[in-house]
Amino acid sequence: MKRLPNILITLVIALGVLPLAVGSGEAGREIEGPMAIVILCGLIISAALNLLLLPALVWKWRRFAKTAGEDGP
């Protein structure tokens, strides 16, 4: 639950950048459109890693720490 505000902020920012990414083919947005797409993809990847990879790593390292603590000197 501690990561929930960060994930919600990421999703809100992604929704705010979405109109720039969708309208990237319009005249005058030759620079902002591709930049918005890169930012949007980075935010989505960040949220996915925060939801999927981080809990898996914490689960693995906590389990490793428990077994290492028992075998240690």
Gaussian input, Z-matrix of N, CA and C with variables (Angstrom, degrees):
# hf/3-21g

backbone

0 1
 N
 C     1     B1
 C     2     B2     1     A1
 N     3     B3     2     A2     1     D1
 C     4     B4     3     A3     2     D2
 C     5     B5     4     A4     3     D3
 N     6     B6     5     A5     4     D4
 C     7     B7     6     A6     5     D5
 C     8     B8     7     A7     6     D6
 N     9     B9     8     A8     7     D7
 C    10    B10     9     A9     8     D8
 C    11    B11    10    A10     9     D9
 N    12    B12    11    A11    10    D10
 C    13    B13    12    A12    11    D11
 C    14    B14    13    A13    12    D12
 N    15    B15    14    A14    13    D13
 C    16    B16    15    A15    14    D14
 C    17    B17    16    A16    15    D15
 N    18    B18    17    A17    16    D16
 C    19    B19    18    A18    17    D17
 C    20    B20    19    A19    18    D18
 N    21    B21    20    A20    19    D19
 C    22    B22    21    A21    20    D20
 C    23    B23    22    A22    21    D21
 N    24    B24    23    A23    22    D22
 C    25    B25    24    A24    23    D23
 C    26    B26    25    A25    24    D24
 N    27    B27    26    A26    25    D25
 C    28    B28    27    A27    26    D26
 C    29    B29    28    A28    27    D27
 N    30    B30    29    A29    28    D28
 C    31    B31    30    A30    29    D29
 C    32    B32    31    A31    30    D30
 N    33    B33    32    A32    31    D31
 C    34    B34    33    A33    32    D32
 C    35    B35    34    A34    33    D33
 N    36    B36    35    A35    34    D34
 C    37    B37    36    A36    35    D35
 C    38    B38    37    A37    36    D36
 N    39    B39    38    A38    37    D37
 C    40    B40    39    A39    38    D38
 C    41    B41    40    A40    39    D39
 N    42    B42    41    A41    40    D40
 C    43    B43    42    A42    41    D41
 C    44    B44    43    A43    42    D42
 N    45    B45    44    A44    43    D43
 C    46    B46    45    A45    44    D44
 C    47    B47    46    A46    45    D45
 N    48    B48    47    A47    46    D46
 C    49    B49    48    A48    47    D47
 C    50    B50    49    A49    48    D48
 N    51    B51    50    A50    49    D49
 C    52    B52    51    A51    50    D50
 C    53    B53    52    A52    51    D51
 N    54    B54    53    A53    52    D52
 C    55    B55    54    A54    53    D53
 C    56    B56    55    A55    54    D54
 N    57    B57    56    A56    55    D55
 C    58    B58    57    A57    56    D56
 C    59    B59    58    A58    57    D57
 N    60    B60    59    A59    58    D58
 C    61    B61    60    A60    59    D59
 C    62    B62    61    A61    60    D60
 N    63    B63    62    A62    61    D61
 C    64    B64    63    A63    62    D62
 C    65    B65    64    A64    63    D63
 N    66    B66    65    A65    64    D64
 C    67    B67    66    A66    65    D65
 C    68    B68    67    A67    66    D66
 N    69    B69    68    A68    67    D67
 C    70    B70    69    A69    68    D68
 C    71    B71    70    A70    69    D69
 N    72    B72    71    A71    70    D70
 C    73    B73    72    A72    71    D71
 C    74    B74    73    A73    72    D72
 N    75    B75    74    A74    73    D73
 C    76    B76    75    A75    74    D74
 C    77    B77    76    A76    75    D75
 N    78    B78    77    A77    76    D76
 C    79    B79    78    A78    77    D77
 C    80    B80    79    A79    78    D78
 N    81    B81    80    A80    79    D79
 C    82    B82    81    A81    80    D80
 C    83    B83    82    A82    81    D81
 N    84    B84    83    A83    82    D82
 C    85    B85    84    A84    83    D83
 C    86    B86    85    A85    84    D84
 N    87    B87    86    A86    85    D85
 C    88    B88    87    A87    86    D86
 C    89    B89    88    A88    87    D87
 N    90    B90    89    A89    88    D88
 C    91    B91    90    A90    89    D89
 C    92    B92    91    A91    90    D90
 N    93    B93    92    A92    91    D91
 C    94    B94    93    A93    92    D92
 C    95    B95    94    A94    93    D93
 N    96    B96    95    A95    94    D94
 C    97    B97    96    A96    95    D95
 C    98    B98    97    A97    96    D96
 N    99    B99    98    A98    97    D97
 C   100   B100    99    A99    98    D98
 C   101   B101   100   A100    99    D99
 N   102   B102   101   A101   100   D100
 C   103   B103   102   A102   101   D101
 C   104   B104   103   A103   102   D102
 N   105   B105   104   A104   103   D103
 C   106   B106   105   A105   104   D104
 C   107   B107   106   A106   105   D105
 N   108   B108   107   A107   106   D106
 C   109   B109   108   A108   107   D107
 C   110   B110   109   A109   108   D108
 N   111   B111   110   A110   109   D109
 C   112   B112   111   A111   110   D110
 C   113   B113   112   A112   111   D111
 N   114   B114   113   A113   112   D112
 C   115   B115   114   A114   113   D113
 C   116   B116   115   A115   114   D114
 N   117   B117   116   A116   115   D115
 C   118   B118   117   A117   116   D116
 C   119   B119   118   A118   117   D117
 N   120   B120   119   A119   118   D118
 C   121   B121   120   A120   119   D119
 C   122   B122   121   A121   120   D120
 N   123   B123   122   A122   121   D121
 C   124   B124   123   A123   122   D122
 C   125   B125   124   A124   123   D123
 N   126   B126   125   A125   124   D124
 C   127   B127   126   A126   125   D125
 C   128   B128   127   A127   126   D126
 N   129   B129   128   A128   127   D127
 C   130   B130   129   A129   128   D128
 C   131   B131   130   A130   129   D129
 N   132   B132   131   A131   130   D130
 C   133   B133   132   A132   131   D131
 C   134   B134   133   A133   132   D132
 N   135   B135   134   A134   133   D133
 C   136   B136   135   A135   134   D134
 C   137   B137   136   A136   135   D135
 N   138   B138   137   A137   136   D136
 C   139   B139   138   A138   137   D137
 C   140   B140   139   A139   138   D138
 N   141   B141   140   A140   139   D139
 C   142   B142   141   A141   140   D140
 C   143   B143   142   A142   141   D141
 N   144   B144   143   A143   142   D142
 C   145   B145   144   A144   143   D143
 C   146   B146   145   A145   144   D144
 N   147   B147   146   A146   145   D145
 C   148   B148   147   A147   146   D146
 C   149   B149   148   A148   147   D147
 N   150   B150   149   A149   148   D148
 C   151   B151   150   A150   149   D149
 C   152   B152   151   A151   150   D150
 N   153   B153   152   A152   151   D151
 C   154   B154   153   A153   152   D152
 C   155   B155   154   A154   153   D153
 N   156   B156   155   A155   154   D154
 C   157   B157   156   A156   155   D155
 C   158   B158   157   A157   156   D156
 N   159   B159   158   A158   157   D157
 C   160   B160   159   A159   158   D158
 C   161   B161   160   A160   159   D159
 N   162   B162   161   A161   160   D160
 C   163   B163   162   A162   161   D161
 C   164   B164   163   A163   162   D162
 N   165   B165   164   A164   163   D163
 C   166   B166   165   A165   164   D164
 C   167   B167   166   A166   165   D165
 N   168   B168   167   A167   166   D166
 C   169   B169   168   A168   167   D167
 C   170   B170   169   A169   168   D168
 N   171   B171   170   A170   169   D169
 C   172   B172   171   A171   170   D170
 C   173   B173   172   A172   171   D171
 N   174   B174   173   A173   172   D172
 C   175   B175   174   A174   173   D173
 C   176   B176   175   A175   174   D174
 N   177   B177   176   A176   175   D175
 C   178   B178   177   A177   176   D176
 C   179   B179   178   A178   177   D177
 N   180   B180   179   A179   178   D178
 C   181   B181   180   A180   179   D179
 C   182   B182   181   A181   180   D180
 N   183   B183   182   A182   181   D181
 C   184   B184   183   A183   182   D182
 C   185   B185   184   A184   183   D183
 N   186   B186   185   A185   184   D184
 C   187   B187   186   A186   185   D185
 C   188   B188   187   A187   186   D186
 N   189   B189   188   A188   187   D187
 C   190   B190   189   A189   188   D188
 C   191   B191   190   A190   189   D189
 N   192   B192   191   A191   190   D190
 C   193   B193   192   A192   191   D191
 C   194   B194   193   A193   192   D192
 N   195   B195   194   A194   193   D193
 C   196   B196   195   A195   194   D194
 C   197   B197   196   A196   195   D195
 N   198   B198   197   A197   196   D196
 C   199   B199   198   A198   197   D197
 C   200   B200   199   A199   198   D198
 N   201   B201   200   A200   199   D199
 C   202   B202   201   A201   200   D200
 C   203   B203   202   A202   201   D201
 N   204   B204   203   A203   202   D202
 C   205   B205   204   A204   203   D203
 C   206   B206   205   A205   204   D204
 N   207   B207   206   A206   205   D205
 C   208   B208   207   A207   206   D206
 C   209   B209   208   A208   207   D207
 N   210   B210   209   A209   208   D208
 C   211   B211   210   A210   209   D209
 C   212   B212   211   A211   210   D210
 N   213   B213   212   A212   211   D211
 C   214   B214   213   A213   212   D212
 C   215   B215   214   A214   213   D213
 N   216   B216   215   A215   214   D214
 C   217   B217   216   A216   215   D215
 C   218   B218   217   A217   216   D216

   B1=1.4493
   B2=1.5277
   B3=1.3298
   B4=1.4559
   B5=1.5209
   B6=1.3333
   B7=1.4620
   B8=1.5191
   B9=1.3156
   B10=1.4609
   B11=1.5323
   B12=1.3277
   B13=1.4745
   B14=1.5341
   B15=1.3180
   B16=1.4622
   B17=1.5265
   B18=1.3068
   B19=1.4574
   B20=1.5277
   B21=1.3191
   B22=1.4612
   B23=1.5299
   B24=1.3172
   B25=1.4624
   B26=1.5217
   B27=1.3289
   B28=1.4604
   B29=1.5177
   B30=1.3248
   B31=1.4613
   B32=1.5236
   B33=1.3246
   B34=1.4658
   B35=1.5281
   B36=1.3265
   B37=1.4654
   B38=1.5261
   B39=1.3245
   B40=1.4637
   B41=1.5247
   B42=1.3018
   B43=1.4682
   B44=1.5251
   B45=1.3128
   B46=1.4557
   B47=1.5231
   B48=1.3182
   B49=1.4646
   B50=1.5292
   B51=1.3127
   B52=1.4638
   B53=1.5364
   B54=1.3359
   B55=1.4752
   B56=1.5282
   B57=1.3256
   B58=1.4614
   B59=1.5194
   B60=1.3248
   B61=1.4645
   B62=1.5223
   B63=1.3187
   B64=1.4668
   B65=1.5241
   B66=1.3091
   B67=1.4563
   B68=1.5125
   B69=1.3226
   B70=1.4648
   B71=1.5198
   B72=1.3380
   B73=1.4484
   B74=1.5155
   B75=1.3159
   B76=1.4618
   B77=1.5283
   B78=1.2990
   B79=1.4651
   B80=1.5247
   B81=1.2997
   B82=1.4564
   B83=1.5125
   B84=1.3089
   B85=1.4678
   B86=1.5232
   B87=1.3086
   B88=1.4573
   B89=1.5239
   B90=1.3118
   B91=1.4617
   B92=1.5182
   B93=1.3348
   B94=1.4580
   B95=1.5281
   B96=1.3326
   B97=1.4625
   B98=1.5136
   B99=1.3400
   B100=1.4702
   B101=1.5275
   B102=1.3465
   B103=1.4543
   B104=1.5318
   B105=1.3190
   B106=1.4629
   B107=1.5214
   B108=1.3180
   B109=1.4675
   B110=1.5204
   B111=1.3267
   B112=1.4669
   B113=1.5278
   B114=1.3223
   B115=1.4682
   B116=1.5184
   B117=1.3181
   B118=1.4638
   B119=1.5179
   B120=1.3190
   B121=1.4704
   B122=1.5274
   B123=1.3156
   B124=1.4582
   B125=1.5172
   B126=1.3171
   B127=1.4622
   B128=1.5234
   B129=1.3215
   B130=1.4730
   B131=1.5221
   B132=1.3167
   B133=1.4633
   B134=1.5210
   B135=1.3185
   B136=1.4590
   B137=1.5245
   B138=1.3268
   B139=1.4614
   B140=1.5265
   B141=1.3293
   B142=1.4650
   B143=1.5293
   B144=1.3223
   B145=1.4596
   B146=1.5193
   B147=1.3146
   B148=1.4584
   B149=1.5225
   B150=1.3265
   B151=1.4658
   B152=1.5198
   B153=1.3299
   B154=1.4629
   B155=1.5272
   B156=1.3221
   B157=1.4534
   B158=1.5280
   B159=1.2967
   B160=1.4618
   B161=1.5262
   B162=1.3336
   B163=1.4714
   B164=1.5296
   B165=1.3269
   B166=1.4650
   B167=1.5180
   B168=1.3302
   B169=1.4603
   B170=1.5248
   B171=1.3159
   B172=1.4709
   B173=1.5187
   B174=1.3168
   B175=1.4626
   B176=1.5201
   B177=1.3262
   B178=1.4586
   B179=1.5220
   B180=1.3280
   B181=1.4538
   B182=1.5210
   B183=1.3098
   B184=1.4672
   B185=1.5192
   B186=1.3252
   B187=1.4571
   B188=1.5203
   B189=1.3385
   B190=1.4581
   B191=1.5295
   B192=1.3179
   B193=1.4597
   B194=1.5209
   B195=1.3250
   B196=1.4612
   B197=1.5197
   B198=1.3263
   B199=1.4587
   B200=1.5160
   B201=1.3303
   B202=1.4676
   B203=1.5251
   B204=1.3121
   B205=1.4545
   B206=1.5171
   B207=1.3170
   B208=1.4610
   B209=1.5096
   B210=1.3539
   B211=1.4738
   B212=1.5186
   B213=1.3205
   B214=1.4698
   B215=1.5113
   B216=1.3453
   B217=1.4794
   B218=1.4873
   A1=111.93
   A2=117.75
   A3=119.49
   A4=111.70
   A5=117.37
   A6=120.20
   A7=112.40
   A8=118.21
   A9=121.43
   A10=113.42
   A11=121.02
   A12=119.05
   A13=112.74
   A14=117.58
   A15=120.39
   A16=111.04
   A17=116.94
   A18=121.04
   A19=110.05
   A20=117.05
   A21=119.83
   A22=111.65
   A23=117.38
   A24=120.68
   A25=110.11
   A26=117.22
   A27=120.92
   A28=110.95
   A29=116.98
   A30=119.98
   A31=112.23
   A32=117.27
   A33=120.29
   A34=110.59
   A35=117.32
   A36=120.29
   A37=110.16
   A38=116.97
   A39=120.35
   A40=110.97
   A41=117.30
   A42=119.88
   A43=111.30
   A44=117.34
   A45=120.72
   A46=112.92
   A47=117.24
   A48=121.95
   A49=111.01
   A50=117.24
   A51=121.87
   A52=113.92
   A53=120.78
   A54=118.77
   A55=113.64
   A56=117.53
   A57=119.71
   A58=111.13
   A59=116.78
   A60=120.30
   A61=111.26
   A62=117.04
   A63=120.54
   A64=111.02
   A65=117.80
   A66=121.48
   A67=113.18
   A68=117.44
   A69=119.84
   A70=113.12
   A71=119.60
   A72=121.51
   A73=114.22
   A74=117.31
   A75=120.81
   A76=111.52
   A77=115.14
   A78=120.39
   A79=110.40
   A80=116.53
   A81=121.80
   A82=114.07
   A83=116.77
   A84=119.76
   A85=111.47
   A86=116.24
   A87=119.81
   A88=112.51
   A89=116.88
   A90=120.66
   A91=110.84
   A92=116.98
   A93=119.96
   A94=112.65
   A95=117.46
   A96=120.74
   A97=113.53
   A98=118.46
   A99=119.05
   A100=113.27
   A101=115.99
   A102=118.65
   A103=110.54
   A104=117.01
   A105=120.58
   A106=111.14
   A107=117.13
   A108=120.07
   A109=110.36
   A110=117.47
   A111=121.17
   A112=110.13
   A113=117.29
   A114=120.62
   A115=110.62
   A116=117.19
   A117=121.47
   A118=111.06
   A119=117.32
   A120=120.13
   A121=111.19
   A122=117.39
   A123=120.40
   A124=112.36
   A125=116.89
   A126=120.22
   A127=111.23
   A128=117.01
   A129=120.34
   A130=110.29
   A131=117.22
   A132=120.18
   A133=110.32
   A134=117.52
   A135=121.05
   A136=111.55
   A137=116.87
   A138=119.93
   A139=111.22
   A140=117.08
   A141=120.29
   A142=111.10
   A143=116.98
   A144=119.35
   A145=111.32
   A146=116.40
   A147=120.85
   A148=111.47
   A149=116.28
   A150=119.87
   A151=113.28
   A152=117.45
   A153=120.42
   A154=113.91
   A155=116.94
   A156=119.93
   A157=112.82
   A158=117.95
   A159=120.92
   A160=113.02
   A161=119.61
   A162=118.14
   A163=113.24
   A164=117.37
   A165=119.93
   A166=110.96
   A167=117.31
   A168=120.27
   A169=111.84
   A170=116.36
   A171=119.49
   A172=110.08
   A173=117.16
   A174=120.53
   A175=110.42
   A176=117.11
   A177=120.66
   A178=111.43
   A179=117.83
   A180=120.01
   A181=112.09
   A182=119.13
   A183=119.79
   A184=110.32
   A185=115.57
   A186=119.12
   A187=109.89
   A188=116.83
   A189=120.82
   A190=110.52
   A191=117.10
   A192=120.35
   A193=111.28
   A194=117.12
   A195=120.34
   A196=110.84
   A197=118.03
   A198=120.51
   A199=111.70
   A200=118.48
   A201=120.97
   A202=109.86
   A203=118.18
   A204=121.31
   A205=111.97
   A206=117.56
   A207=121.06
   A208=111.59
   A209=117.29
   A210=120.35
   A211=112.49
   A212=117.10
   A213=121.25
   A214=112.15
   A215=116.32
   A216=120.26
   A217=113.94
   D1=-16.57
   D2=-179.52
   D3=-72.81
   D4=-23.27
   D5=-179.09
   D6=-89.20
   D7=-9.06
   D8=-175.42
   D9=-59.69
   D10=-45.31
   D11=178.02
   D12=-60.73
   D13=-38.55
   D14=178.85
   D15=-64.62
   D16=-40.54
   D17=-179.90
   D18=-68.34
   D19=-41.13
   D20=178.74
   D21=-65.19
   D22=-40.25
   D23=177.20
   D24=-63.47
   D25=-41.33
   D26=178.15
   D27=-61.42
   D28=-43.44
   D29=-179.84
   D30=-67.26
   D31=-36.87
   D32=177.87
   D33=-66.26
   D34=-41.90
   D35=177.26
   D36=-63.91
   D37=-40.51
   D38=178.59
   D39=-62.84
   D40=-39.27
   D41=176.81
   D42=-66.91
   D43=-31.89
   D44=178.01
   D45=-72.18
   D46=-31.20
   D47=-179.72
   D48=-85.36
   D49=-17.95
   D50=-176.05
   D51=-55.81
   D52=-43.63
   D53=178.35
   D54=-61.47
   D55=-34.79
   D56=176.37
   D57=-66.69
   D58=-39.02
   D59=-178.68
   D60=-71.20
   D61=-36.81
   D62=-178.95
   D63=-70.55
   D64=-38.57
   D65=-177.99
   D66=-92.60
   D67=30.38
   D68=-175.10
   D69=-72.06
   D70=-15.83
   D71=-179.01
   D72=-86.92
   D73=-4.36
   D74=-177.57
   D75=-77.13
   D76=157.77
   D77=179.85
   D78=-66.98
   D79=138.34
   D80=179.69
   D81=91.00
   D82=-4.48
   D83=-179.88
   D84=-117.50
   D85=34.17
   D86=-178.39
   D87=-67.55
   D88=-26.85
   D89=-179.54
   D90=-98.90
   D91=-44.38
   D92=-174.94
   D93=-68.72
   D94=-33.81
   D95=-177.58
   D96=-62.36
   D97=-56.25
   D98=178.10
   D99=-62.60
   D100=-35.12
   D101=178.01
   D102=-65.33
   D103=-39.36
   D104=178.08
   D105=-65.68
   D106=-36.54
   D107=178.12
   D108=-64.92
   D109=-42.22
   D110=178.74
   D111=-64.26
   D112=-43.82
   D113=178.96
   D114=-63.60
   D115=-43.09
   D116=-179.74
   D117=-62.84
   D118=-45.47
   D119=178.48
   D120=-63.61
   D121=-39.52
   D122=177.75
   D123=-63.81
   D124=-39.78
   D125=178.18
   D126=-67.01
   D127=-40.32
   D128=179.36
   D129=-66.42
   D130=-43.36
   D131=178.48
   D132=-64.44
   D133=-40.28
   D134=178.38
   D135=-61.90
   D136=-44.51
   D137=178.84
   D138=-65.04
   D139=-39.90
   D140=179.56
   D141=-65.39
   D142=-42.64
   D143=178.04
   D144=-65.33
   D145=-36.95
   D146=179.15
   D147=-67.62
   D148=-32.68
   D149=-179.19
   D150=-85.43
   D151=-31.76
   D152=-172.03
   D153=-108.77
   D154=-52.52
   D155=-172.98
   D156=-76.33
   D157=-43.47
   D158=-177.64
   D159=-60.26
   D160=-46.63
   D161=176.62
   D162=-62.49
   D163=-35.03
   D164=178.51
   D165=-65.99
   D166=-41.23
   D167=178.66
   D168=-67.26
   D169=-41.41
   D170=178.48
   D171=-63.97
   D172=-41.78
   D173=179.10
   D174=-61.86
   D175=-43.55
   D176=-178.91
   D177=-67.38
   D178=-45.28
   D179=-177.09
   D180=-71.11
   D181=-33.54
   D182=176.21
   D183=-64.96
   D184=-41.25
   D185=178.46
   D186=-65.90
   D187=-39.82
   D188=178.56
   D189=-65.94
   D190=-39.36
   D191=-179.07
   D192=-65.94
   D193=-35.63
   D194=178.16
   D195=-65.78
   D196=-44.71
   D197=-179.56
   D198=-72.49
   D199=-35.11
   D200=179.07
   D201=-70.02
   D202=-35.11
   D203=179.42
   D204=-67.54
   D205=-32.48
   D206=179.71
   D207=-76.44
   D208=-33.50
   D209=-176.72
   D210=-87.88
   D211=-14.26
   D212=-175.04
   D213=-68.65
   D214=168.36
   D215=-179.00
   D216=-69.87

